Amino acid sequence: MLLRLRFSNFRSFRAEQELSLVAGPFTDLPDVVRHSAGAREGILPGAAIYGANGSGKSNVIKAVSFMSSAVARSHRSWNPEGPIPREPFMADEESGREASEFEADFLLAGVRYRYGFRVDSEAVLEEWLHVYPNAKKQTWFHRKQGAPIEFGKKMPGENRTIEALTRKNSLFLSAAAQNNHEALLPVYGWLAGILFVDADRTTYLRHTADLCAQPDYKNEIAKLVSVADLGIADMVVEQAKLPDQARALIEAIQTILKIPEKDPVPETQPEVRLLHRFADKTVPFDNSQESDGTIAYLSLLGFVVSALKKGVPLLVDELDASLHPLLAIELTRLFNTPSSNPNGAQLIFNTHDTNLLSSGILRRDQIWFTEKGSDASSHLFALSDFKPRRQENLQNGYLQGRYGAIPFINPDDFLLRFEEGNGKAR
């Protein structure tokens, strides 16, 4: 489970930010908090991030995505001669020259790990992994640009051999996993296995369809479809012809990545068909006939079920996109309830849906905000910084601007400015 994420100099964020899933000193909803022998603190199964449009909510999720992608792909897929594809804070030239830093503090199999790295556009400047068996710190490796990697005595493996294979613009952890480093594979697997869903849900329907080809996944997804009151009686998985455009795209990607042994592009792909009930019969709909909300919900379900089964974090950009507020509440409840989330999965999302603030589903320490300062940089901060009372109406407080992180709009000025632009000023 993720304990803390730190990052700096990334997209709209300049200074170091921290998102913590460590439980605060609150007594409400005590069953939501998870406990592990590997951590002294309680751990939260998720967090919700609120803020005005353009305040940086999505960039928190993109920071985690970049870190996970760098671990998964830097050695195998990044251009050996090219720049590191980071996105530093670009409101001033100085930040473009400074390093970006990422660090994750997490539990894996009851042991705490702290892994991070600093990069500029040309090279990895620093990389480290600390392990805390029995709460005692061990440094497994510490890498600094221009010096040999320092390996701890507790980390086995062909470390020097892999060090020689590690490029200046790729992570050692990524290179180690590609060379089957047994001790580091679980760490790599956890970081690379974090799940992400962005706001365009239609691109993720294929993942749900692939999972529905497996009976145990299909059963779980079908249950969540049937209880959503979408008028759906059942779902079937059919093999549909892979569009020529999709085949060409897959082949182009294989060529770009220079995959030596290319897998044959499949002729067909799984496709979910929903059966809608009309009186005493059911009628299958094509996906083009489904509502945006139904597609959004179905696209999310594959990732929700995957996260719950594997016990991994799921990060969702705009959870409320085309999704009814009551469904967003119930999906959040799945992660916050121990009986439906026995493996410790976590749901981290941003949203504008204030219904969640008054739903009684989220603890006060599960709510975060983003806001831009006078220098145009984003800042991430917790609701708990305001020491809200247990019975405080969080939804009203947020909409009234008590915690910040909302756009300040004068309705009269809004209307007047529009009318001025149309030559109708009074």
Disulfide bonds with the S-S distance in Angstrom:
none
